Amino acid sequence: MMSTAMNAVGVESQSVSIQPPERFLFGPGPTQVDPRVYSAMSKPIVGHLDPYFFKVNENVVRMLRTVFGTKSDLTFVISGTGSAGMEAAISNFVEPGDKVAVFANGYFCDRMAEMAKRQGGEVVRLEKPWGEVFDDADAAQLIKRERPQVVMYVTAETSTGAFQQGKAICAAAHEVGAIVIADCVTSLGAMPVQIDETGIDVAYSCTQKGLSCPPGLAPLTVSARAVQKLDARKTANESWYFDLKLLKDYYLNSHRYHHTAPISMFYGLHEALTLIEEEGAENRWERHHRAQREFVKGIEALGLKMLVPEAHRIWNLNTPCIPEGVDDVKVRRVLMEEHGIEIMGGFGPLAGKVFRVGIMGPLATEEGVKFFLGAFEKALKAGGYKG
Protein backbone atom coordinates (compact mmCIF):
# COMPACT_ATOMS: atom_id res chain seq x y z
CA MET A 1 0.00 0.00 0.00
CA MET A 2 1.34 3.42 -0.96
CA SER A 3 0.71 6.58 1.05
CA THR A 4 1.70 10.23 0.68
CA ALA A 5 3.34 12.01 3.62
CA MET A 6 5.33 15.13 4.42
CA ASN A 7 8.92 14.55 5.47
CA ALA A 8 10.73 16.47 8.22
CA VAL A 9 11.47 19.47 5.99
CA GLY A 10 7.95 19.71 4.60
CA VAL A 11 8.60 18.01 1.24
CA GLU A 12 5.96 15.60 0.00
CA SER A 13 7.26 12.03 -0.28
CA GLN A 14 5.93 8.59 -1.22
CA SER A 15 6.22 5.68 1.22
CA VAL A 16 5.55 2.03 0.50
CA SER A 17 4.74 -0.43 3.28
CA ILE A 18 6.30 -3.87 3.19
CA GLN A 19 3.81 -6.59 2.25
CA PRO A 20 5.74 -9.81 1.48
CA PRO A 21 3.87 -12.63 -0.27
CA GLU A 22 3.16 -15.78 1.70
CA ARG A 23 5.76 -18.41 0.89
CA PHE A 24 6.40 -21.97 1.98
CA LEU A 25 10.18 -22.23 2.09
CA PHE A 26 10.98 -25.78 0.99
CA GLY A 27 14.33 -24.78 -0.48
CA PRO A 28 17.84 -25.35 0.91
CA GLY A 29 17.60 -22.09 2.88
CA PRO A 30 16.38 -19.78 4.14
CA THR A 31 13.79 -22.00 5.75
CA GLN A 32 10.41 -21.47 7.37
CA VAL A 33 10.54 -19.42 10.59
CA ASP A 34 8.31 -20.08 13.59
CA PRO A 35 6.04 -17.13 14.53
CA ARG A 36 7.62 -17.08 17.98
CA VAL A 37 10.96 -16.21 16.40
CA TYR A 38 9.43 -13.30 14.49
CA SER A 39 7.75 -12.14 17.70
CA ALA A 40 11.06 -12.22 19.59
CA MET A 41 12.73 -10.17 16.87
CA SER A 42 10.08 -7.46 17.22
CA LYS A 43 11.02 -6.76 20.85
CA PRO A 44 12.72 -3.44 21.72
CA ILE A 45 16.47 -3.55 21.25
CA VAL A 46 19.04 -2.73 23.90
CA GLY A 47 22.58 -1.54 23.33
CA HIS A 48 25.31 -3.94 22.27
CA LEU A 49 27.13 -3.34 25.60
CA ASP A 50 23.97 -3.66 27.72
CA PRO A 51 24.12 -6.35 30.44
CA TYR A 52 20.80 -7.70 29.13
CA PHE A 53 22.36 -8.39 25.71
CA PHE A 54 25.21 -10.33 27.27
CA LYS A 55 22.67 -12.35 29.28
CA VAL A 56 20.88 -13.20 26.04
CA ASN A 57 24.22 -14.15 24.49
CA GLU A 58 25.06 -16.32 27.51
CA ASN A 59 21.85 -18.28 27.03
CA VAL A 60 22.44 -18.55 23.28
CA VAL A 61 25.90 -20.02 23.91
CA ARG A 62 24.54 -22.53 26.44
CA MET A 63 21.89 -23.78 24.01
CA LEU A 64 24.32 -23.80 21.06
CA ARG A 65 26.62 -26.16 22.94
CA THR A 66 23.75 -28.66 23.06
CA VAL A 67 22.97 -28.57 19.33
CA PHE A 68 26.68 -28.58 18.43
CA GLY A 69 27.29 -31.50 20.78
CA THR A 70 30.20 -29.80 22.51
CA LYS A 71 31.40 -28.60 25.90
CA SER A 72 33.77 -26.07 24.35
CA ASP A 73 34.30 -22.86 26.30
CA LEU A 74 34.94 -21.02 23.03
CA THR A 75 31.47 -21.17 21.51
CA PHE A 76 29.80 -18.00 20.29
CA VAL A 77 28.16 -16.29 17.33
CA ILE A 78 29.69 -14.33 14.45
CA SER A 79 27.70 -11.31 13.26
CA GLY A 80 27.30 -12.34 9.63
CA THR A 81 25.91 -15.17 7.51
CA GLY A 82 27.28 -18.70 7.23
CA SER A 83 29.95 -17.52 4.80
CA ALA A 84 31.15 -15.14 7.53
CA GLY A 85 31.49 -18.14 9.83
CA MET A 86 33.49 -19.91 7.15
CA GLU A 87 35.79 -16.95 6.70
CA ALA A 88 36.22 -16.51 10.46
CA ALA A 89 37.19 -20.16 10.88
CA ILE A 90 39.63 -20.19 7.97
CA SER A 91 41.21 -16.77 8.51
CA ASN A 92 42.03 -17.61 12.14
CA PHE A 93 43.40 -21.10 11.61
CA VAL A 94 45.13 -20.95 8.23
CA GLU A 95 48.39 -19.01 8.23
CA PRO A 96 50.56 -18.21 5.20
CA GLY A 97 52.48 -21.32 4.18
CA ASP A 98 50.21 -23.78 6.01
CA LYS A 99 49.38 -26.91 4.05
CA VAL A 100 45.58 -27.30 3.94
CA ALA A 101 43.94 -30.57 2.90
CA VAL A 102 40.41 -30.19 1.51
CA PHE A 103 37.96 -33.02 0.91
CA ALA A 104 36.27 -31.62 -2.20
CA ASN A 105 32.95 -33.03 -3.38
CA GLY A 106 30.69 -30.00 -3.76
CA TYR A 107 30.32 -26.25 -4.09
CA PHE A 108 31.03 -25.26 -0.50
CA CYS A 109 34.19 -27.38 -0.28
CA ASP A 110 35.41 -25.32 -3.22
CA ARG A 111 34.59 -22.10 -1.39
CA MET A 112 36.57 -23.29 1.64
CA ALA A 113 39.54 -24.06 -0.60
CA GLU A 114 39.36 -20.61 -2.21
CA MET A 115 39.30 -18.87 1.17
CA ALA A 116 42.28 -20.93 2.36
CA LYS A 117 44.25 -19.91 -0.75
CA ARG A 118 43.50 -16.25 -0.05
CA GLN A 119 44.97 -16.69 3.44
CA GLY A 120 48.20 -17.94 1.89
CA GLY A 121 47.52 -21.62 2.49
CA GLU A 122 48.99 -24.33 0.27
CA VAL A 123 45.83 -26.20 -0.68
CA VAL A 124 45.83 -29.89 -1.60
CA ARG A 125 42.53 -31.44 -2.65
CA LEU A 126 41.07 -34.92 -2.73
CA GLU A 127 38.29 -34.91 -5.32
CA LYS A 128 35.07 -36.90 -5.56
CA PRO A 129 32.18 -36.37 -7.96
CA TRP A 130 29.43 -34.15 -6.55
CA GLY A 131 27.03 -36.32 -4.55
CA GLU A 132 29.61 -38.89 -3.46
CA VAL A 133 31.34 -39.05 -0.06
CA PHE A 134 34.78 -40.04 1.22
CA ASP A 135 35.43 -43.34 3.01
CA ASP A 136 37.84 -43.98 5.88
CA ALA A 137 40.65 -45.12 3.57
CA ASP A 138 40.37 -41.90 1.54
CA ALA A 139 40.84 -39.87 4.70
CA ALA A 140 43.82 -41.79 6.00
CA GLN A 141 45.60 -41.90 2.65
CA LEU A 142 45.38 -38.17 1.89
CA ILE A 143 46.30 -36.98 5.37
CA LYS A 144 49.12 -39.46 5.92
CA ARG A 145 50.63 -38.56 2.54
CA GLU A 146 50.32 -34.77 2.77
CA ARG A 147 50.73 -34.24 6.55
CA PRO A 148 48.81 -30.93 6.51
CA GLN A 149 48.48 -28.40 9.33
CA VAL A 150 44.75 -27.94 8.63
CA VAL A 151 42.09 -30.33 7.27
CA MET A 152 38.71 -29.11 5.99
CA TYR A 153 35.48 -30.81 4.96
CA VAL A 154 31.73 -30.15 4.75
CA THR A 155 29.46 -32.25 6.95
CA ALA A 156 26.28 -31.66 4.92
CA GLU A 157 26.94 -30.41 1.39
CA THR A 158 24.04 -28.13 0.44
CA SER A 159 24.82 -28.40 -3.26
CA THR A 160 24.45 -32.21 -3.36
CA GLY A 161 22.43 -33.48 -0.40
CA ALA A 162 25.28 -35.72 0.77
CA PHE A 163 26.34 -36.12 4.41
CA GLN A 164 30.01 -36.76 5.17
CA GLN A 165 30.96 -38.82 8.22
CA GLY A 166 33.93 -37.19 9.92
CA LYS A 167 35.41 -39.50 12.58
CA ALA A 168 38.03 -41.04 10.30
CA ILE A 169 38.98 -37.63 8.90
CA CYS A 170 39.43 -36.20 12.40
CA ALA A 171 41.36 -39.22 13.70
CA ALA A 172 43.80 -39.16 10.79
CA ALA A 173 44.24 -35.39 11.10
CA HIS A 174 44.99 -35.55 14.81
CA GLU A 175 47.59 -38.27 14.22
CA VAL A 176 49.66 -35.79 12.21
CA GLY A 177 48.94 -32.84 14.51
CA ALA A 178 46.46 -31.11 12.21
CA ILE A 179 43.27 -29.36 13.26
CA VAL A 180 39.96 -30.02 11.51
CA ILE A 181 37.60 -27.31 10.28
CA ALA A 182 34.08 -28.55 9.48
CA ASP A 183 31.23 -26.79 7.72
CA CYS A 184 28.00 -27.52 9.64
CA VAL A 185 25.92 -24.92 7.83
CA THR A 186 23.10 -27.25 6.74
CA SER A 187 23.35 -29.96 9.39
CA LEU A 188 23.24 -27.95 12.64
CA GLY A 189 19.87 -28.13 14.36
CA ALA A 190 18.30 -30.70 12.04
CA MET A 191 20.59 -33.70 12.55
CA PRO A 192 23.30 -34.60 15.08
CA VAL A 193 26.74 -33.19 14.31
CA GLN A 194 28.39 -34.29 17.61
CA ILE A 195 31.43 -32.04 17.46
CA ASP A 196 33.28 -33.44 20.48
CA GLU A 197 32.51 -37.09 19.73
CA THR A 198 33.56 -36.73 16.09
CA GLY A 199 36.75 -34.84 16.97
CA ILE A 200 36.06 -31.64 15.01
CA ASP A 201 38.23 -28.73 16.17
CA VAL A 202 36.51 -25.77 14.52
CA ALA A 203 32.89 -25.83 13.37
CA TYR A 204 30.73 -23.07 11.99
CA SER A 205 27.13 -22.86 10.84
CA CYS A 206 24.37 -20.38 10.01
CA THR A 207 20.95 -19.52 11.40
CA GLN A 208 18.71 -19.89 8.34
CA LYS A 209 18.78 -23.64 7.72
CA GLY A 210 18.47 -26.31 10.41
CA LEU A 211 18.01 -23.71 13.17
CA SER A 212 14.99 -22.22 11.32
CA CYS A 213 15.85 -18.60 12.02
CA PRO A 214 16.32 -15.70 9.56
CA PRO A 215 19.81 -15.36 8.03
CA GLY A 216 22.36 -13.06 9.60
CA LEU A 217 24.33 -14.93 12.28
CA ALA A 218 26.97 -17.69 12.19
CA PRO A 219 27.37 -19.94 15.24
CA LEU A 220 30.95 -21.10 15.75
CA THR A 221 32.70 -23.41 18.21
CA VAL A 222 36.42 -24.09 18.78
CA SER A 223 38.05 -27.01 20.60
CA ALA A 224 40.69 -26.63 23.32
CA ARG A 225 43.43 -27.95 20.99
CA ALA A 226 42.43 -25.41 18.33
CA VAL A 227 42.53 -22.63 20.94
CA GLN A 228 46.14 -23.62 21.61
CA LYS A 229 46.89 -23.21 17.89
CA LEU A 230 45.11 -19.86 17.90
CA ASP A 231 47.11 -18.63 20.90
CA ALA A 232 50.37 -19.79 19.28
CA ARG A 233 49.62 -18.10 15.96
CA LYS A 234 52.76 -16.39 14.61
CA THR A 235 51.04 -13.74 12.51
CA ALA A 236 48.13 -11.42 13.16
CA ASN A 237 44.88 -12.30 11.42
CA GLU A 238 44.62 -9.97 8.45
CA SER A 239 40.88 -9.76 9.10
CA TRP A 240 40.28 -7.47 12.07
CA TYR A 241 36.52 -8.10 12.07
CA PHE A 242 36.87 -11.90 12.21
CA ASP A 243 39.80 -12.03 14.66
CA LEU A 244 38.59 -14.59 17.21
CA LYS A 245 40.88 -13.22 19.91
CA LEU A 246 39.09 -9.87 19.71
CA LEU A 247 35.66 -11.45 19.40
CA LYS A 248 36.27 -13.73 22.37
CA ASP A 249 37.13 -10.70 24.47
CA TYR A 250 33.92 -8.93 23.43
CA TYR A 251 31.48 -11.80 23.84
CA LEU A 252 32.96 -13.91 26.61
CA ASN A 253 35.52 -11.96 28.64
CA SER A 254 35.71 -8.20 29.19
CA HIS A 255 32.70 -7.28 26.98
CA ARG A 256 34.84 -4.49 25.61
CA TYR A 257 33.36 -2.95 22.44
CA HIS A 258 34.30 -4.69 19.23
CA HIS A 259 31.37 -4.14 16.84
CA THR A 260 27.66 -3.38 17.05
CA ALA A 261 26.03 -6.78 17.29
CA PRO A 262 22.62 -7.20 15.56
CA ILE A 263 20.52 -7.35 18.71
CA SER A 264 17.22 -8.37 17.08
CA MET A 265 18.93 -11.30 15.36
CA PHE A 266 20.24 -12.50 18.72
CA TYR A 267 16.69 -12.31 20.09
CA GLY A 268 15.52 -14.42 17.15
CA LEU A 269 18.29 -17.00 17.56
CA HIS A 270 17.58 -17.17 21.29
CA GLU A 271 13.94 -18.02 20.57
CA ALA A 272 14.81 -20.51 17.82
CA LEU A 273 17.17 -22.32 20.18
CA THR A 274 14.55 -22.18 22.95
CA LEU A 275 12.12 -23.96 20.63
CA ILE A 276 14.73 -26.66 20.04
CA GLU A 277 15.35 -26.96 23.78
CA GLU A 278 11.63 -27.30 24.49
CA GLU A 279 11.23 -30.00 21.83
CA GLY A 280 14.46 -31.71 22.81
CA ALA A 281 17.39 -31.85 20.39
CA GLU A 282 17.12 -35.63 19.91
CA ASN A 283 13.37 -35.38 19.27
CA ARG A 284 13.96 -32.62 16.74
CA TRP A 285 16.61 -34.62 14.93
CA GLU A 286 14.32 -37.66 14.77
CA ARG A 287 11.42 -35.51 13.53
CA HIS A 288 13.56 -34.31 10.63
CA HIS A 289 14.72 -37.86 9.89
CA ARG A 290 11.14 -39.14 9.96
CA ALA A 291 10.00 -36.37 7.62
CA GLN A 292 12.86 -37.16 5.26
CA ARG A 293 11.90 -40.83 5.11
CA GLU A 294 8.30 -39.85 4.31
CA PHE A 295 9.54 -37.48 1.62
CA VAL A 296 11.69 -40.15 -0.04
CA LYS A 297 8.85 -42.65 0.08
CA GLY A 298 6.60 -40.13 -1.68
CA ILE A 299 9.24 -39.24 -4.26
CA GLU A 300 9.83 -42.89 -5.11
CA ALA A 301 6.07 -43.48 -5.37
CA LEU A 302 6.05 -40.78 -8.06
CA GLY A 303 8.72 -42.74 -9.93
CA LEU A 304 11.66 -40.43 -9.18
CA LYS A 305 15.07 -41.43 -7.87
CA MET A 306 17.30 -39.79 -5.27
CA LEU A 307 20.82 -38.68 -6.22
CA VAL A 308 22.47 -39.76 -2.97
CA PRO A 309 22.35 -43.34 -1.61
CA GLU A 310 20.26 -43.72 1.55
CA ALA A 311 23.21 -44.19 3.92
CA HIS A 312 24.74 -40.84 2.93
CA ARG A 313 21.70 -38.57 2.70
CA ILE A 314 21.30 -35.35 4.65
CA TRP A 315 18.14 -35.61 6.73
CA ASN A 316 16.86 -32.12 5.97
CA LEU A 317 18.07 -31.41 2.40
CA ASN A 318 16.98 -33.74 -0.40
CA THR A 319 18.14 -34.04 -4.02
CA PRO A 320 15.66 -35.99 -6.14
CA CYS A 321 16.84 -36.45 -9.72
CA ILE A 322 14.96 -34.61 -12.48
CA PRO A 323 13.25 -37.12 -14.80
CA GLU A 324 14.21 -37.07 -18.45
CA GLY A 325 12.13 -34.64 -20.46
CA VAL A 326 11.04 -32.56 -17.49
CA ASP A 327 11.52 -28.79 -17.54
CA ASP A 328 12.83 -28.16 -14.05
CA VAL A 329 12.53 -24.38 -14.40
CA LYS A 330 8.84 -24.71 -15.22
CA VAL A 331 8.30 -27.10 -12.30
CA ARG A 332 9.81 -24.58 -9.90
CA ARG A 333 7.87 -21.72 -11.45
CA VAL A 334 4.54 -23.57 -11.11
CA LEU A 335 5.34 -24.42 -7.49
CA MET A 336 6.02 -20.76 -6.75
CA GLU A 337 3.21 -19.15 -8.74
CA GLU A 338 0.42 -21.63 -8.03
CA HIS A 339 1.31 -22.96 -4.58
CA GLY A 340 3.63 -20.36 -3.03
CA ILE A 341 6.31 -23.04 -2.64
CA GLU A 342 10.01 -22.29 -3.10
CA ILE A 343 12.53 -24.99 -3.96
CA MET A 344 15.85 -24.72 -5.77
CA GLY A 345 17.49 -26.49 -8.69
CA GLY A 346 20.96 -27.89 -8.94
CA PHE A 347 24.00 -25.90 -10.01
CA GLY A 348 27.54 -26.63 -11.14
CA PRO A 349 27.77 -30.24 -12.38
CA LEU A 350 24.24 -30.88 -11.08
CA ALA A 351 22.55 -28.03 -12.97
CA GLY A 352 19.38 -29.38 -14.60
CA LYS A 353 19.90 -32.78 -12.95
CA VAL A 354 18.40 -32.42 -9.46
CA PHE A 355 15.89 -30.48 -7.43
CA ARG A 356 17.05 -29.29 -4.01
CA VAL A 357 14.24 -29.62 -1.49
CA GLY A 358 14.61 -28.68 2.16
CA ILE A 359 12.29 -30.27 4.71
CA MET A 360 13.26 -28.24 7.77
CA GLY A 361 11.97 -26.68 10.94
CA PRO A 362 8.19 -26.06 11.11
CA LEU A 363 7.69 -27.78 7.72
CA ALA A 364 9.42 -31.03 8.78
CA THR A 365 6.16 -32.77 9.68
CA GLU A 366 3.94 -35.41 8.11
CA GLU A 367 1.47 -32.67 7.14
CA GLY A 368 4.25 -30.54 5.65
CA VAL A 369 5.56 -33.42 3.54
CA LYS A 370 2.07 -34.34 2.28
CA PHE A 371 1.37 -30.73 1.35
CA PHE A 372 4.61 -30.48 -0.59
CA LEU A 373 4.25 -33.81 -2.41
CA GLY A 374 0.70 -32.98 -3.53
CA ALA A 375 1.82 -29.70 -5.05
CA PHE A 376 5.02 -31.23 -6.45
CA GLU A 377 3.12 -33.94 -8.34
CA LYS A 378 0.99 -31.29 -10.06
CA ALA A 379 4.04 -29.17 -10.88
CA LEU A 380 5.90 -32.17 -12.32
CA LYS A 381 3.02 -32.90 -14.69
CA ALA A 382 2.94 -29.24 -15.74
CA GLY A 383 6.68 -29.54 -16.42
CA GLY A 384 6.20 -32.48 -18.79
CA TYR A 385 6.47 -35.52 -16.50
CA LYS A 386 4.64 -38.55 -17.86
CA GLY A 387 5.23 -40.91 -14.95
C-alpha positions in Angstrom: 0.0 0.0 0.0 1.3 3.4 -1.0 0.7 6.6 1.1 1.7 10.2 0.7 3.3 12.0 3.6 5.3 15.1 4.4 8.9 14.6 5.5 10.7 16.5 8.2 11.5 19.5 6.0 8.0 19.7 4.6 8.6 18.0 1.2 6.0 15.6 0.0 7.3 12.0 -0.3 5.9 8.6 -1.2 6.2 5.7 1.2 5.5 2.0 0.5 4.7 -0.4 3.3 6.3 -3.9 3.2 3.8 -6.6 2.3 5.7 -9.8 1.5 3.9 -12.6 -0.3 3.2 -15.8 1.7 5.8 -18.4 0.9 6.4 -22.0 2.0 10.2 -22.2 2.1 11.0 -25.8 1.0 14.3 -24.8 -0.5 17.8 -25.3 0.9 17.6 -22.1 2.9 16.4 -19.8 4.1 13.8 -22.0 5.7 10.4 -21.5 7.4 10.5 -19.4 10.6 8.3 -20.1 13.6 6.0 -17.1 14.5 7.6 -17.1 18.0 11.0 -16.2 16.4 9.4 -13.3 14.5 7.8 -12.1 17.7 11.1 -12.2 19.6 12.7 -10.2 16.9 10.1 -7.5 17.2 11.0 -6.8 20.9 12.7 -3.4 21.7 16.5 -3.6 21.3 19.0 -2.7 23.9 22.6 -1.5 23.3 25.3 -3.9 22.3 27.1 -3.3 25.6 24.0 -3.7 27.7 24.1 -6.3 30.4 20.8 -7.7 29.1 22.4 -8.4 25.7 25.2 -10.3 27.3 22.7 -12.3 29.3 20.9 -13.2 26.0 24.2 -14.2 24.5 25.1 -16.3 27.5 21.8 -18.3 27.0 22.4 -18.6 23.3 25.9 -20.0 23.9 24.5 -22.5 26.4 21.9 -23.8 24.0 24.3 -23.8 21.1 26.6 -26.2 22.9 23.7 -28.7 23.1 23.0 -28.6 19.3 26.7 -28.6 18.4 27.3 -31.5 20.8 30.2 -29.8 22.5 31.4 -28.6 25.9 33.8 -26.1 24.3 34.3 -22.9 26.3 34.9 -21.0 23.0 31.5 -21.2 21.5 29.8 -18.0 20.3 28.2 -16.3 17.3 29.7 -14.3 14.5 27.7 -11.3 13.3 27.3 -12.3 9.6 25.9 -15.2 7.5 27.3 -18.7 7.2 29.9 -17.5 4.8 31.1 -15.1 7.5 31.5 -18.1 9.8 33.5 -19.9 7.2 35.8 -16.9 6.7 36.2 -16.5 10.5 37.2 -20.2 10.9 39.6 -20.2 8.0 41.2 -16.8 8.5 42.0 -17.6 12.1 43.4 -21.1 11.6 45.1 -20.9 8.2 48.4 -19.0 8.2 50.6 -18.2 5.2 52.5 -21.3 4.2 50.2 -23.8 6.0 49.4 -26.9 4.0 45.6 -27.3 3.9 43.9 -30.6 2.9 40.4 -30.2 1.5 38.0 -33.0 0.9 36.3 -31.6 -2.2 33.0 -33.0 -3.4 30.7 -30.0 -3.8 30.3 -26.3 -4.1 31.0 -25.3 -0.5 34.2 -27.4 -0.3 35.4 -25.3 -3.2 34.6 -22.1 -1.4 36.6 -23.3 1.6 39.5 -24.1 -0.6 39.4 -20.6 -2.2 39.3 -18.9 1.2 42.3 -20.9 2.4 44.3 -19.9 -0.7 43.5 -16.3 0.0 45.0 -16.7 3.4 48.2 -17.9 1.9 47.5 -21.6 2.5 49.0 -24.3 0.3 45.8 -26.2 -0.7 45.8 -29.9 -1.6 42.5 -31.4 -2.6 41.1 -34.9 -2.7 38.3 -34.9 -5.3 35.1 -36.9 -5.6 32.2 -36.4 -8.0 29.4 -34.2 -6.6 27.0 -36.3 -4.5 29.6 -38.9 -3.5 31.3 -39.1 -0.1 34.8 -40.0 1.2 35.4 -43.3 3.0 37.8 -44.0 5.9 40.6 -45.1 3.6 40.4 -41.9 1.5 40.8 -39.9 4.7 43.8 -41.8 6.0 45.6 -41.9 2.6 45.4 -38.2 1.9 46.3 -37.0 5.4 49.1 -39.5 5.9 50.6 -38.6 2.5 50.3 -34.8 2.8 50.7 -34.2 6.6 48.8 -30.9 6.5 48.5 -28.4 9.3 44.8 -27.9 8.6 42.1 -30.3 7.3 38.7 -29.1 6.0 35.5 -30.8 5.0 31.7 -30.2 4.7 29.5 -32.3 6.9 26.3 -31.7 4.9 26.9 -30.4 1.4 24.0 -28.1 0.4 24.8 -28.4 -3.3 24.4 -32.2 -3.4 22.4 -33.5 -0.4 25.3 -35.7 0.8 26.3 -36.1 4.4 30.0 -36.8 5.2 31.0 -38.8 8.2 33.9 -37.2 9.9 35.4 -39.5 12.6 38.0 -41.0 10.3 39.0 -37.6 8.9 39.4 -36.2 12.4 41.4 -39.2 13.7 43.8 -39.2 10.8 44.2 -35.4 11.1 45.0 -35.6 14.8 47.6 -38.3 14.2 49.7 -35.8 12.2 48.9 -32.8 14.5 46.5 -31.1 12.2 43.3 -29.4 13.3 40.0 -30.0 11.5 37.6 -27.3 10.3 34.1 -28.6 9.5 31.2 -26.8 7.7 28.0 -27.5 9.6 25.9 -24.9 7.8 23.1 -27.2 6.7 23.3 -30.0 9.4 23.2 -28.0 12.6 19.9 -28.1 14.4 18.3 -30.7 12.0 20.6 -33.7 12.5 23.3 -34.6 15.1 26.7 -33.2 14.3 28.4 -34.3 17.6 31.4 -32.0 17.5 33.3 -33.4 20.5 32.5 -37.1 19.7 33.6 -36.7 16.1 36.8 -34.8 17.0 36.1 -31.6 15.0 38.2 -28.7 16.2 36.5 -25.8 14.5 32.9 -25.8 13.4 30.7 -23.1 12.0 27.1 -22.9 10.8 24.4 -20.4 10.0 21.0 -19.5 11.4 18.7 -19.9 8.3 18.8 -23.6 7.7 18.5 -26.3 10.4 18.0 -23.7 13.2 15.0 -22.2 11.3 15.8 -18.6 12.0 16.3 -15.7 9.6 19.8 -15.4 8.0 22.4 -13.1 9.6 24.3 -14.9 12.3 27.0 -17.7 12.2 27.4 -19.9 15.2 30.9 -21.1 15.8 32.7 -23.4 18.2 36.4 -24.1 18.8 38.1 -27.0 20.6 40.7 -26.6 23.3 43.4 -28.0 21.0 42.4 -25.4 18.3 42.5 -22.6 20.9 46.1 -23.6 21.6 46.9 -23.2 17.9 45.1 -19.9 17.9 47.1 -18.6 20.9 50.4 -19.8 19.3 49.6 -18.1 16.0 52.8 -16.4 14.6 51.0 -13.7 12.5 48.1 -11.4 13.2 44.9 -12.3 11.4 44.6 -10.0 8.4 40.9 -9.8 9.1 40.3 -7.5 12.1 36.5 -8.1 12.1 36.9 -11.9 12.2 39.8 -12.0 14.7 38.6 -14.6 17.2 40.9 -13.2 19.9 39.1 -9.9 19.7 35.7 -11.5 19.4 36.3 -13.7 22.4 37.1 -10.7 24.5 33.9 -8.9 23.4 31.5 -11.8 23.8 33.0 -13.9 26.6 35.5 -12.0 28.6 35.7 -8.2 29.2 32.7 -7.3 27.0 34.8 -4.5 25.6 33.4 -3.0 22.4 34.3 -4.7 19.2 31.4 -4.1 16.8 27.7 -3.4 17.0 26.0 -6.8 17.3 22.6 -7.2 15.6 20.5 -7.4 18.7 17.2 -8.4 17.1 18.9 -11.3 15.4 20.2 -12.5 18.7 16.7 -12.3 20.1 15.5 -14.4 17.1 18.3 -17.0 17.6 17.6 -17.2 21.3 13.9 -18.0 20.6 14.8 -20.5 17.8 17.2 -22.3 20.2 14.6 -22.2 23.0 12.1 -24.0 20.6 14.7 -26.7 20.0 15.4 -27.0 23.8 11.6 -27.3 24.5 11.2 -30.0 21.8 14.5 -31.7 22.8 17.4 -31.9 20.4 17.1 -35.6 19.9 13.4 -35.4 19.3 14.0 -32.6 16.7 16.6 -34.6 14.9 14.3 -37.7 14.8 11.4 -35.5 13.5 13.6 -34.3 10.6 14.7 -37.9 9.9 11.1 -39.1 10.0 10.0 -36.4 7.6 12.9 -37.2 5.3 11.9 -40.8 5.1 8.3 -39.9 4.3 9.5 -37.5 1.6 11.7 -40.1 0.0 8.8 -42.7 0.1 6.6 -40.1 -1.7 9.2 -39.2 -4.3 9.8 -42.9 -5.1 6.1 -43.5 -5.4 6.1 -40.8 -8.1 8.7 -42.7 -9.9 11.7 -40.4 -9.2 15.1 -41.4 -7.9 17.3 -39.8 -5.3 20.8 -38.7 -6.2 22.5 -39.8 -3.0 22.4 -43.3 -1.6 20.3 -43.7 1.5 23.2 -44.2 3.9 24.7 -40.8 2.9 21.7 -38.6 2.7 21.3 -35.4 4.6 18.1 -35.6 6.7 16.9 -32.1 6.0 18.1 -31.4 2.4 17.0 -33.7 -0.4 18.1 -34.0 -4.0 15.7 -36.0 -6.1 16.8 -36.4 -9.7 15.0 -34.6 -12.5 13.3 -37.1 -14.8 14.2 -37.1 -18.5 12.1 -34.6 -20.5 11.0 -32.6 -17.5 11.5 -28.8 -17.5 12.8 -28.2 -14.0 12.5 -24.4 -14.4 8.8 -24.7 -15.2 8.3 -27.1 -12.3 9.8 -24.6 -9.9 7.9 -21.7 -11.5 4.5 -23.6 -11.1 5.3 -24.4 -7.5 6.0 -20.8 -6.8 3.2 -19.2 -8.7 0.4 -21.6 -8.0 1.3 -23.0 -4.6 3.6 -20.4 -3.0 6.3 -23.0 -2.6 10.0 -22.3 -3.1 12.5 -25.0 -4.0 15.9 -24.7 -5.8 17.5 -26.5 -8.7 21.0 -27.9 -8.9 24.0 -25.9 -10.0 27.5 -26.6 -11.1 27.8 -30.2 -12.4 24.2 -30.9 -11.1 22.5 -28.0 -13.0 19.4 -29.4 -14.6 19.9 -32.8 -13.0 18.4 -32.4 -9.5 15.9 -30.5 -7.4 17.1 -29.3 -4.0 14.2 -29.6 -1.5 14.6 -28.7 2.2 12.3 -30.3 4.7 13.3 -28.2 7.8 12.0 -26.7 10.9 8.2 -26.1 11.1 7.7 -27.8 7.7 9.4 -31.0 8.8 6.2 -32.8 9.7 3.9 -35.4 8.1 1.5 -32.7 7.1 4.2 -30.5 5.6 5.6 -33.4 3.5 2.1 -34.3 2.3 1.4 -30.7 1.4 4.6 -30.5 -0.6 4.2 -33.8 -2.4 0.7 -33.0 -3.5 1.8 -29.7 -5.1 5.0 -31.2 -6.5 3.1 -33.9 -8.3 1.0 -31.3 -10.1 4.0 -29.2 -10.9 5.9 -32.2 -12.3 3.0 -32.9 -14.7 2.9 -29.2 -15.7 6.7 -29.5 -16.4 6.2 -32.5 -18.8 6.5 -35.5 -16.5 4.6 -38.5 -17.9 5.2 -40.9 -14.9 
